[in-house]
Amino acid sequence: MHIEIDKDVCIGAGQCALTAPRVFTQDDDGYSTLIPDREDGAGDPMVREAARACPVGAIKVTEPAG
């Protein structure tokens, strides 16, 4: 799975970090970022729910082609 966070859209609501804390966190400025070594979602079933929970749609989750 590929996770992309649009930093220009993110408002730092933190819903992603609350929903999937093993994958998302917030940087020093309060914006969403991926936890190092978890950039692929690491099979966390809550990643898609975290993307849906984002109030501004800053998170996109896609499956790699193939």
N, C-alpha and C positions, 0 to 999 in steps of 0.2 A: 504494500500500500504506500502511496505517496501523499504526504501532507504538506500543504502550502499555506503559509500565513501571509496575507497581504498587510504589510506593516503600515501602508498608507491609509488603510481602511480601519485597522484595529483601533479601538478606543480604550482598551484596557479594562473592560468590564470584568474579566476574570472568570467568566462562566466556563471556559474551556478547562482551566486549571482546577476548578471545582468539580467538573464532570469527569475528567480523565487525568487525575493528578500524577499518574505514572508516566504520562507522555508530555503534558503541557505544564508550563510554569510561567511566571511573569519576570521580565527583566528588571533592571534597576529603575527604569522609567515607568514600570507598571504595565508594559505591553506584553502580549502573548509571545511566547517563544517555546521551542521544543527542548525538552530535556536532552542533553547530549547522549548519544548512543540509543535514542528512542525515536529518531527521525522517521523511521518507517512504521511507527505505531506499535511495533513489537507485538502484534497480535492482540492488542487491547481492544476488547469489544465496545468500549465506550468512546472510541475516537470519533466515530460517525455521529454519535449523540452529542459530543462536544462541539462538533462543527455545526450541528443543528441548533445548539444552544447559544451560539454566538449571535448577539442581537444585531450585528451589522454585516453578517455574512463574510467575515474576513478569513475564514478557514475553508479550504477546499480539500477534499479527500478523494483521490482517484486510485484506481487499480492500474498497475502497469500493463501495457499491451503484451499479449503473448499467451 
